[in-house]
Structures are given as structure tokens and as C-alpha cells.
Amino acid sequence: MTTVSARPRVQDLLAFDAGEALLLSVYLNLTPDRQIGRTYEVAFADLVKQLAPQLDDRAREALEREAARVRAYLETQSPQGKGLALFSCTPRGFWQAVPLPVVVAESVHLGRRPYVRPLLDVLDEHERYAVALVDKEKARLFTVYLGEIEEERDLADFVPGKHDQGGWSQANYQRHHEAHVYWHLKRVADELSVLLRHRPFDRLVIAGPEEVAGELRRLLPRSLRARLVACIPAEIFAGEQEILERTLETEREAERAAEEQLVAELFETAAAGGPATHGVAPTLEAIWLGRVHKLVVADGLRLPGSECPGCGRLVPDCPPNCPACGATPTPLADVAERAIERTLDEAGTVEVVHGPPARRLSEEGEGLGALLRF
């Protein structure tokens, strides 16, 4: 059995279809209290017991088979991180174990396709950040992703002090000092550009004294300025844990602000008759027509519905016949999950919103909406 990194190939999961077989998706917490006595194994057993009575004989047999495979993994391995996602389909030889450094809601799901919404939500909530911690002589570059921090570069440049020296006038020496600071910060900006090319990141934070951070900000090329989300005060000797906590706080604030802006754009565009829609039925219709550029989903949304095996139409109920082609629809426990999969299949993107933006989307748009291609 192979364990993959916390940066899974989500497209491979989305592309997998068990066909006549069934796949088990499992999400478990591995927080310290669950590590004591490996009680996450007990939690998994309880989740399986809760699911089994809801299944028919064929599905229950598949659940028992895949659950045995998961139990064998949990009994012989020592999973790392705060969360764990497992995907198992023995008849198709499919297995993925994905360690996650963040806590996830525990659940088990049995179906033809992997249940990936929690995984997508984790990846969406945790974009890759670069952090430049600077002063006038030194710089430390970090990347932060999925709650983990890694130091990438440690730079130091000689910068002469401001005091008078060698008979120079104070004004001349001050210019000399400022030139060295400029060269140092220019080097930092260049190193950030190199980092962006080799380990692409979504957002940038500058940390350091206000004057130095402001000067570095002015030296950033356009590609980096577009990613800059905050300048925060910090000392060059700050520990990694402090930098991580400050970055995660900035990340949460930036994510909520971006979600509020997205939901506002969705409703404003739709109200103006532009390329946007909201509400379950209109959004599912747009997915069927291949028009969705970005699907917007309220956190926790779960909707029963159906999918037509003939034309692929998604609807929020299960009529006896497809309204488009007349075929018999296949019931879905969660049509929102299938909407996410279909959007990604069509090269669209998905944004799961939380907190106040999710409440607004639920109250005004039934928890579902989309920005459209046309």
C-alpha cells in the first residue's frame, strides 16, 4: 500500500470511477488525543457500523471488504499528521493514503467515485504562501502550506552602519548606507522571483520593520506584487513557530476576505444580468450546459438529487424520467458533490466558502452558485 504526500493528485481521484465496484472514502482525525491508544481505529470502526445499516446487501459486502483493508493499514502503520484521507477499491486495485497536517471532519463514504470534497476544501483553505522575513542586512525566506512551514533561503549582505567613517561627510555615508540596503533588498526580491519559478506560491507576506518592508514592497516585480497580501512587523530572529502562526492568521483573514468578495461578485453579476447564476436548479443547469467557470459552494451543503445516465443532466430531485432525454435518472445521495466533480471534469474551478459568505450564499442562493464562461 502506498502513502502519498499531503499534496495529492486530486485530478487522479476525480478521474477514478469504480464502475460496477464500489470505493470506500475515509477521513479520520489523528490529533494527539486520538493517537493515545490508537483510538482512531475505534473511531473508524464506529463510522463503519453507522454506515452499514443504510446499505443493501451488495454495498454492505463491499463495505466489509474495503473496511478490512483499511483496518489492516491502520493496524500496521503509524499515520503522521493531524488528519488522514484513505481511498480503497480492491476490485480495481485502487488505494491512496493521504496524510493531512490539518484536522478534518471524520466520515466514511461508499460509492463509485472518491468522496473528495473535504480534500478539496483543505487545499482551497490552505494556499501556498511565501514569507520574506527581512531587515537591512539579512533575510529569511519561508514557504507555508497546509499548516506547515519550511525555510527555503537564508541571506546576509554586508551593509555599513550609518555612523561617520573614514572622513566621509555624513550625507555621503548615509547615501552609501542606503545604497547597500537597496542592493540587499533587491537581492531578496530577485530570490523571491526565483522561488516563485521553482516552487510556485499563491500569496506573499513580507515580515520585518515597517521601513524595510515598505522598501522591499516597492522593489517587487509585478508578478510578486500581485501576490502580496500583507506586511507584518517581525524581528529577523523570530522563531519558525511564530512566523507560522502569524502567517496562518493572515491566511485566514485573506481567505475570508476573498470569499466575501467572491460571493458579492456572484450576486452583483447575476443581478446585472451578467455571466453568473445562483440557486440549485439554475446552477445544475449551467453545469449540464458546460458553462461553469467557477462553482461556489457553501460549506456543509449536502443535497439529494439525481444524474441522468443518458445526457448527464443533474437535478435536485429524482424524477421518474429525465426532463431532457427521458431516461431514468440515477439517484445521488449528494448532488452537490457530483456538481463539484463535474465542474472540475470540465476544467472549471471550485470555491467552498465558509462563515458569513456561506450563510449569505445559503440564504440568498440555496448554497450554490457559479460564475459562468458565457
C-alpha positions as CSV (number, residue, x, y, z in Angstrom):
1,M,0.0,0.0,0.0
2,T,1.4,3.4,-1.0
3,T,1.1,6.6,1.1
4,V,1.2,9.8,-1.0
5,S,2.0,13.3,0.2
6,A,-0.3,15.9,1.5
7,R,-0.4,17.4,-2.0
8,P,-2.3,14.6,-3.7
9,R,-3.0,14.4,-7.4
10,V,-6.6,15.4,-7.0
11,Q,-7.3,15.0,-10.7
12,D,-6.4,11.3,-10.5
13,L,-9.0,10.9,-7.7
14,L,-11.6,12.8,-9.6
15,A,-11.0,10.8,-12.7
16,F,-11.4,7.4,-10.9
17,D,-14.7,5.6,-11.4
18,A,-15.1,2.2,-9.8
19,G,-17.8,1.2,-12.3
20,E,-19.7,-1.8,-11.0
21,A,-17.5,-2.0,-8.0
22,L,-17.6,0.4,-5.0
23,L,-14.9,2.6,-3.4
24,L,-14.6,3.5,0.2
25,S,-13.5,7.0,1.2
26,V,-12.4,7.6,4.8
27,Y,-11.5,10.7,6.7
28,L,-10.0,10.4,10.2
29,N,-8.6,12.7,12.8
30,L,-5.1,11.9,14.2
31,T,-5.0,14.6,16.8
32,P,-2.9,13.7,19.9
33,D,-5.9,12.5,21.9
34,R,-6.7,10.1,19.1
35,Q,-3.0,8.9,19.0
36,I,-3.3,7.7,22.6
37,G,-4.1,4.0,22.4
38,R,-4.7,4.5,18.6
39,T,-8.3,5.3,19.2
40,Y,-8.7,6.5,15.6
41,E,-9.1,2.8,14.9
42,V,-12.1,2.6,17.2
43,A,-13.5,5.8,15.6
44,F,-13.2,4.2,12.2
45,A,-15.0,1.0,13.4
46,D,-17.8,3.2,14.8
47,L,-18.2,5.0,11.5
48,V,-18.4,1.7,9.6
49,K,-21.1,0.4,12.0
50,Q,-23.2,3.6,11.5
51,L,-23.0,3.3,7.7
52,A,-23.7,-0.4,7.3
53,P,-27.4,-0.4,8.1
54,Q,-28.0,2.2,5.4
55,L,-26.7,-0.1,2.6
56,D,-28.2,-3.0,0.6
57,D,-26.5,-6.5,0.7
58,R,-24.2,-5.8,-2.2
59,A,-23.0,-2.5,-0.9
60,R,-22.6,-3.9,2.7
61,E,-20.4,-6.7,1.3
62,A,-18.2,-4.1,-0.4
63,L,-18.0,-2.0,2.8
64,E,-16.8,-5.0,4.8
65,R,-14.2,-5.8,2.2
66,E,-12.8,-2.3,2.0
67,A,-13.1,-1.7,5.7
68,A,-10.9,-4.8,6.3
69,R,-8.3,-3.3,4.0
70,V,-8.4,0.0,5.9
71,R,-8.2,-1.7,9.2
72,A,-5.1,-3.7,8.1
73,Y,-3.5,-0.4,7.1
74,L,-4.3,1.3,10.4
75,E,-3.1,-1.7,12.5
76,T,0.3,-1.9,10.7
77,Q,1.1,1.7,10.0
78,S,1.6,4.8,12.2
79,P,0.0,7.6,10.2
80,Q,1.5,11.0,10.6
81,G,-0.2,14.4,10.7
82,K,-3.4,15.6,12.2
83,G,-5.7,14.1,9.6
84,L,-5.8,11.2,7.2
85,A,-7.7,10.5,4.0
86,L,-8.0,6.9,2.7
87,F,-9.4,5.7,-0.6
88,S,-9.8,2.0,-1.3
89,C,-11.3,-0.1,-4.1
90,T,-9.9,-3.6,-4.0
91,P,-11.6,-4.9,-7.3
92,R,-9.9,-2.1,-9.2
93,G,-6.6,-2.3,-7.4
94,F,-7.0,1.3,-6.2
95,W,-5.6,2.7,-2.9
96,Q,-4.4,6.0,-1.7
97,A,-3.5,7.1,1.8
98,V,-3.2,10.9,2.1
99,P,-1.7,12.3,5.3
100,L,-3.0,15.8,6.2
101,P,-1.4,18.2,8.6
102,V,-4.9,19.7,9.5
103,V,-7.9,18.3,11.3
104,V,-10.8,17.1,9.1
105,A,-14.4,16.1,9.8
106,E,-14.5,12.4,10.3
107,S,-16.6,10.4,7.8
108,V,-16.8,7.3,5.6
109,H,-18.5,7.2,2.2
110,L,-19.1,4.3,-0.2
111,G,-19.7,5.0,-3.9
112,R,-18.4,4.6,-7.4
113,R,-16.2,7.7,-7.0
114,P,-13.9,9.0,-4.3
115,Y,-15.5,11.5,-1.9
116,V,-13.1,14.4,-2.4
117,R,-15.0,17.5,-1.1
118,P,-13.2,17.6,2.3
119,L,-9.9,17.2,0.5
120,L,-10.7,20.0,-1.9
121,D,-11.8,22.2,1.0
122,V,-8.4,21.6,2.7
123,L,-6.5,22.5,-0.4
124,D,-8.7,25.6,-1.0
125,E,-8.4,26.8,2.5
126,H,-4.6,26.4,2.6
127,E,-2.9,28.1,-0.4
128,R,0.8,28.0,-0.6
129,Y,2.4,31.2,1.0
130,A,5.9,32.6,0.7
131,V,7.1,34.7,3.6
132,A,10.0,37.1,3.4
133,L,11.4,38.0,6.8
134,V,13.8,40.9,6.3
135,D,15.9,43.6,8.0
136,K,18.5,45.8,6.5
137,E,21.2,43.1,6.3
138,K,19.5,39.7,6.5
139,A,16.6,37.9,5.1
140,R,14.9,34.5,5.6
141,L,12.5,33.1,3.1
142,F,9.9,30.5,4.1
143,T,7.1,28.6,2.4
144,V,3.9,27.8,4.3
145,Y,1.5,25.2,3.1
146,L,-1.2,23.1,4.8
147,G,-0.2,24.3,8.2
148,E,3.5,23.5,7.8
149,I,6.5,25.8,7.4
150,E,9.7,25.3,5.7
151,E,12.7,27.6,5.5
152,E,13.9,28.0,1.9
153,R,16.7,30.6,1.9
154,D,18.9,32.4,4.5
155,L,20.5,35.6,3.0
156,A,23.0,38.0,4.5
157,D,24.7,41.1,3.0
158,F,27.2,43.5,4.3
159,V,25.6,46.8,5.0
160,P,27.9,49.5,6.5
161,G,26.5,51.3,9.5
162,K,25.2,54.9,9.5
163,H,28.0,56.3,11.6
164,D,30.6,58.6,10.1
165,Q,33.7,56.8,9.0
166,G,36.9,57.4,7.0
167,G,36.4,61.2,6.8
168,W,33.3,61.0,4.7
169,S,30.6,63.5,5.1
170,Q,27.5,62.3,6.9
171,A,25.4,62.9,3.8
172,N,27.8,60.8,1.6
173,Y,28.0,58.0,4.1
174,Q,24.2,58.0,4.5
175,R,23.8,57.5,0.7
176,H,26.4,54.8,0.8
177,H,24.4,53.0,3.6
178,E,21.1,53.4,1.7
179,A,22.7,52.0,-1.5
180,H,23.8,48.8,0.3
181,V,20.3,48.4,1.9
182,Y,18.8,48.8,-1.6
183,W,21.1,46.2,-3.1
184,H,20.3,43.8,-0.3
185,L,16.6,44.2,-0.7
186,K,16.9,44.0,-4.5
187,R,18.6,40.6,-4.0
188,V,15.7,39.5,-1.7
189,A,13.2,40.4,-4.4
190,D,15.3,38.5,-7.0
191,E,15.4,35.4,-4.7
192,L,11.6,35.6,-4.3
193,S,11.3,35.6,-8.1
194,V,13.5,32.5,-8.3
195,L,11.4,30.8,-5.6
196,L,8.2,31.6,-7.5
197,R,9.6,30.0,-10.6
198,H,10.8,26.8,-8.9
199,R,8.2,26.4,-6.1
200,P,5.2,28.4,-7.2
201,F,3.2,30.0,-4.4
202,D,-0.2,31.7,-4.3
203,R,0.4,34.5,-1.9
204,L,3.2,36.5,-0.3
205,V,3.8,38.0,3.1
206,I,6.6,40.4,4.0
207,A,7.6,40.5,7.6
208,G,10.0,42.9,9.2
209,P,10.5,46.6,10.3
210,E,8.0,48.9,8.6
211,E,10.6,50.9,6.7
212,V,12.4,47.9,5.4
213,A,9.2,46.0,4.5
214,G,7.9,49.1,2.6
215,E,11.1,49.4,0.6
216,L,11.0,45.7,-0.3
217,R,7.4,46.1,-1.4
218,R,8.4,48.9,-3.8
219,L,11.1,46.7,-5.3
220,L,8.9,43.7,-6.0
221,P,8.2,42.9,-9.7
222,R,4.6,42.8,-10.9
223,S,4.3,39.0,-10.5
224,L,5.1,39.3,-6.8
225,R,3.2,42.5,-6.0
226,A,0.1,40.7,-7.3
227,R,0.5,38.0,-4.7
228,L,1.3,40.3,-1.8
229,V,-1.4,40.1,0.9
230,A,0.2,41.6,4.0
231,C,3.2,43.4,5.5
232,I,3.6,42.5,9.2
233,P,6.1,43.6,11.9
234,A,8.6,41.0,13.0
235,E,12.2,40.6,14.1
236,I,14.7,38.8,11.9
237,F,15.4,36.3,14.7
238,A,11.7,35.3,15.1
239,G,11.2,31.6,15.5
240,E,9.6,29.4,12.8
241,Q,6.5,28.8,15.1
242,E,5.9,32.5,15.5
243,I,6.2,33.1,11.7
244,L,3.9,30.1,11.1
245,E,1.2,31.4,13.5
246,R,1.3,34.9,12.1
247,T,1.1,33.6,8.5
248,L,-1.8,31.3,9.3
249,E,-3.7,34.2,10.9
250,T,-3.0,36.3,7.7
251,E,-4.1,33.4,5.6
252,R,-7.4,33.0,7.4
253,E,-8.1,36.8,7.1
254,A,-7.2,36.8,3.4
255,E,-9.3,33.7,2.6
256,R,-12.4,35.1,4.4
257,A,-12.0,38.5,2.6
258,A,-11.6,36.7,-0.8
259,E,-14.7,34.6,-0.1
260,E,-16.8,37.7,0.8
261,Q,-15.6,39.4,-2.4
262,L,-16.4,36.3,-4.5
263,V,-20.0,35.9,-3.1
264,A,-20.6,39.6,-3.5
265,E,-19.4,39.4,-7.1
266,L,-21.6,36.4,-7.8
267,F,-24.8,38.2,-6.7
268,E,-23.9,41.5,-8.2
269,T,-23.1,39.9,-11.6
270,A,-26.2,37.8,-11.6
271,A,-28.4,40.9,-10.6
272,A,-26.9,42.9,-13.5
273,G,-27.7,40.1,-16.0
274,G,-24.1,39.1,-16.4
275,P,-22.4,35.7,-16.6
276,A,-23.4,34.4,-13.2
277,T,-26.2,32.3,-11.6
278,H,-27.2,31.1,-8.2
279,G,-29.7,28.6,-6.8
280,V,-29.6,24.9,-7.0
281,A,-31.6,24.2,-10.2
282,P,-30.1,27.1,-12.3
283,T,-26.5,26.2,-11.2
284,L,-27.0,22.5,-12.0
285,E,-28.4,23.5,-15.4
286,A,-25.3,25.6,-16.1
287,I,-23.1,22.6,-15.2
288,W,-25.0,20.4,-17.6
289,L,-24.5,23.0,-20.4
290,G,-20.8,23.2,-19.7
291,R,-21.0,26.9,-18.8
292,V,-19.5,27.0,-15.3
293,H,-16.2,28.8,-14.9
294,K,-16.2,28.8,-11.1
295,L,-18.6,26.8,-8.9
296,V,-19.3,28.4,-5.5
297,V,-20.5,26.1,-2.7
298,A,-21.5,26.8,0.9
299,D,-19.5,24.8,3.4
300,G,-21.5,21.8,4.6
301,L,-24.0,21.8,1.7
302,R,-25.5,18.4,1.1
303,L,-28.3,17.8,-1.4
304,P,-30.0,14.6,-2.5
305,G,-30.7,14.5,-6.3
306,S,-30.0,12.5,-9.4
307,E,-28.0,12.3,-12.6
308,C,-29.2,11.2,-15.9
309,P,-27.1,8.3,-17.3
310,G,-28.1,9.3,-20.8
311,C,-27.4,13.0,-21.1
312,G,-25.7,13.7,-17.8
313,R,-28.2,16.2,-16.5
314,L,-28.1,16.9,-12.8
315,V,-31.3,17.7,-10.9
316,P,-32.1,18.4,-7.2
317,D,-34.7,15.6,-7.0
318,C,-35.2,12.2,-8.6
319,P,-38.0,12.3,-11.2
320,P,-39.1,9.1,-12.9
321,N,-37.8,10.4,-16.3
322,C,-35.1,12.9,-17.2
323,P,-36.7,16.1,-18.3
324,A,-34.2,16.4,-21.1
325,C,-33.9,13.0,-22.7
326,G,-36.5,10.8,-20.9
327,A,-34.0,8.3,-19.5
328,T,-34.3,7.0,-15.9
329,P,-32.1,9.1,-13.6
330,T,-29.7,7.5,-11.1
331,P,-30.3,8.7,-7.5
332,L,-27.4,10.6,-5.8
333,A,-27.0,10.9,-2.1
334,D,-25.3,14.3,-2.6
335,V,-25.8,16.0,-6.0
336,A,-23.6,18.9,-4.7
337,E,-20.6,16.5,-4.5
338,R,-21.3,15.4,-8.1
339,A,-21.6,19.0,-9.2
340,I,-18.1,19.6,-7.9
341,E,-16.7,16.6,-9.7
342,R,-18.5,17.6,-13.0
343,T,-17.2,21.2,-12.7
344,L,-13.6,20.0,-12.3
345,D,-14.0,17.5,-15.1
346,E,-14.9,20.4,-17.4
347,A,-11.8,22.4,-16.4
348,G,-13.7,24.7,-14.1
349,T,-12.7,25.6,-10.6
350,V,-14.5,25.2,-7.2
351,E,-14.6,27.5,-4.2
352,V,-16.0,26.3,-0.9
353,V,-17.0,29.3,1.2
354,H,-17.3,29.5,5.0
355,G,-18.7,31.7,7.8
356,P,-20.7,34.8,6.8
357,P,-20.1,34.3,3.0
358,A,-21.5,30.7,3.3
359,R,-24.5,32.0,5.3
360,R,-25.3,34.6,2.6
361,L,-25.0,32.1,-0.2
362,S,-27.3,29.7,1.7
363,E,-29.9,32.4,2.4
364,E,-29.9,34.1,-0.9
365,G,-28.8,31.3,-3.3
366,E,-29.7,27.9,-1.7
367,G,-26.0,27.4,-1.0
368,L,-24.9,27.0,-4.7
369,G,-23.9,29.4,-7.4
370,A,-21.5,29.9,-10.3
371,L,-19.6,32.4,-12.3
372,L,-20.1,31.4,-15.9
373,R,-18.0,31.3,-19.0
374,F,-20.7,32.8,-21.2
